[in-house]
């Protein structure tokens, strides 16, 4: 590894700019910089706009909405839409179903991915390219191509309308992506580290859990978060397999209620808000992990 | 293959300098060879077989049958496939898939590269990392939105008449003449869906690319800057070349997602009006559950699977070639 620190830069440039020098700023900002910053902020506002609309209109009464439209702030805060939706769908139950399914899937899928990638990336088993393609196929397939046969199989074994059917299916689908990604990350794993572990007498099993997994933890965390969010947002298979009210996930419960008489515009907005909050909270908690990067496991 | 080389215990490191790319990265000890690694693949393989391979084979079989879901499937040979090739709706659905690739792969990858470089290279360095993180999180927001919820929100914004938020906004800024039934008219339905998909998709490449950019050695940039390379040259020869693996991953996963897009179509347009937003995945679904033509639905799903497999294999081959070239260059 070469020197890790960049050459020290004088913190106060000779030219004195009229603007306050930012403590993070290493160099002066030009007009172009400001223009580009404004452009980036405008893009962010455009992207956030639908979320702002949800937020504004979830706390409006239907009369208020009819009178002032979607863009005005509510004249007074109105919680009935949220409360009505909450009670109608038994929201805590749906929340628990979603958390349970997504949580179990993300842990199991990372586990299976690690085992697969260990054999493919580190063990370099024969025909590994074909194996990677095979796993990738599982993740890439349109779920419609599996839907009918899976429906029959799970009915036969009595797991239809059971959260475990969805957990098993998504563990396989997500771990297939994990295998593809981790295999290439493990494939570039620093050989010296593994050789040192072998010289210290560590077997394969021990090397995997004591050396490879800890070093790859940033990548594994990112996978875990992606798996959680992807599973949470899945729609077609939960919609088909979890038919009874008690087993539904948040997105399914919300979509099932569309077209219901109860759902006026502001209640619809409230339902979107409630559907959004859990993933938003989860994302905000783990935001920092994501920044560390999906390929960060490959240390230099 | 490398196993034919008699393998002596690696006594000292230098002896291993000529490690071929086919040998395990962990030097093998004792008598256990590479075969033991297969044990690690066992759970993954069993699950894969039960959940994917068997249902997939079953689905392919169904494409040669006539089945309305009640009586046992009846074998009809290639009839479904012949019908498929003459089916105008099927071809229309694939034309719309191309539009989805533009909206979900090409635009987000290019835009994502630019925005990620902008956040990392300019805003992160000159305006503070915190602002860059905040903007990145904002770009990523639509990605965490469940597709059903996104459909509800977008459907409401694009609602026809004065009820829709977009039409109201147009009115309030004096562009009322532009108000439109965005999802209900054949001329704007596909374009509206494409806009929605860009919105949904853009955060994914940005997060992946920004993570990858952390591998870039800042000294490389400074050296290039001293050599007089402008931003575009640095972007092309450093940024893009270093994060190329991630560009492959993003392009592959997004292309596949574009080919099998289902949720947004299901909640927003149901493929209409006419076939203007019909996509293969939704077409298969509607044959399964609305027309009860399970055999024909299975045929569409199988055709889609074949196309996706071809695209995926092409991508992986390109990626492997790139990696090999890189290794040879080192």
Interface residues (C-beta under 8 A of the other chain):
Chain A: X2 X6 X7 X22 X24 X25 X26 X27 X29 X33 X36 X37 X40 X41 X43 X44 X47 X48 X50 X51 X53 X54 X69 X70 X71 X112 X115 X116 X118 X119 X120 X121 X122 X123 X124 X125 X126 X129 X131 X132 X133 X134 X135 X136 X137 X138 X140 X141 X142 X143 X144 X145 X146 X147 X148 X149 X150 X153 X168 X169 X171 X172 X173 X175 X176 X177 X179 X181 X184 X186 X187 X189 X191 X194 X195 X197 X198 X203 X204 X207 X222 X229 X232 X233 X235 X236 X250 X251 X252 X254 X255 X258 X265 X268 X269 X271 X272 X275 X276 X279 X280 X282 X283 X284 X287 X290 X291 X292 X293 X294 X295 X296 X300
Chain B: X1 X10 X13 X16 X19 X21 X22 X23 X24 X25 X26 X27 X29 X34 X36 X37 X38 X39 X40 X41 X43 X44 X47 X48 X51 X52 X54 X55 X56 X58 X59 X62 X115 X118 X119 X122 X123 X125 X126 X127 X128 X129 X133 X135 X136 X137 X138 X139 X140 X141 X142 X143 X144 X145 X146 X147 X148 X149 X151 X152 X153 X154 X156 X157 X163 X165 X168 X169 X172 X199 X202 X203 X207 X208 X210 X211 X212 X214 X215 X217 X218 X219 X222 X245 X246 X249 X253 X256 X259 X260 X262 X263 X266 X267 X280 X281 X284 X285 X288 X294 X297 X298 X300 X301 X302 X304 X305 X308 X309 X312 X313 X316 X320 X323
